[in-house]
Amino acid sequence: MSDLHTLVHWAQAAAGLVAAVLWSRSARIKVPNNIDTMVPQLQRIGFWNAWAAGWSCFTASLAVLDGLIP
């Protein structure tokens, strides 16, 4: 296995871990029953979900790159 493959594998693992941590952070946000305080909490959840999805896309891109490396 080449050094480039090894680097891409470590980058994939790191990006996947970042995505998992971000989704975990999102899942731990408590949503109150009060409608006035519910909306900001849902916005926070959406913010963390968006970042986690972005890191997951980066991880998938690295997997494609790994497949293209000879």
N, C-alpha and C positions, 0 to 999 in steps of 0.2 A: 504494500500500500504506500502510495506516495505521501510526501509531506503535505501536499495540497489537500489530499483526501482527509488526512488526519485533522488538518486545520478546519475544513468544512464540517467534519463530524463534531468537533468540539464547539464550533459556532452554532450548529444545529441544537446541540444539547443545551447550550447556554440560552439561546433564544426560546427554546421550548420551556425551559425553567422560568424565564422571565414571564412568559405568557401565563403559565400556571400560577405563578405568584400573583399576577395582576387579577386573574379571574378569581382567585381565592380572596383577594382583597375586596373585590366587588361582591362576592357572595356573603361576606361577613357584615355588610352594611345593613343595619336594621331599618325597616320601613315602618314608621309609626302609623297609627290609625287616623290621626288627625290630618285632614286634607291640606291644611296650610303648611304643615311641615313635611308632608309626603312628597310633594313635587320636587323640592330641592334634593331629597335623598334619592329619588329616582333619577334625577339628573346626574348625581354623583355616580350611581351605579352604571349609567350609560357611558359616562366618561371613562371609567375603569374598564368597562367591556370593550370600548372602542380601542383603547391602547392594547388590551390583550389580543384582540382580533388582528391588529396591525402586526404585533410580534408573531402571531401564528402564521400570517401571510409571509413574513420574513423567513420563518422556519421552513415553510413549504418551498419558498424560492431557493433556499439553500439545498433542499433535497433535490430539486430539479437541477441545480448547478452540479451537485455531486454526481448525478446521473450522466451529465454531459462531459465530465472530466474523463479523459481517456486513461 
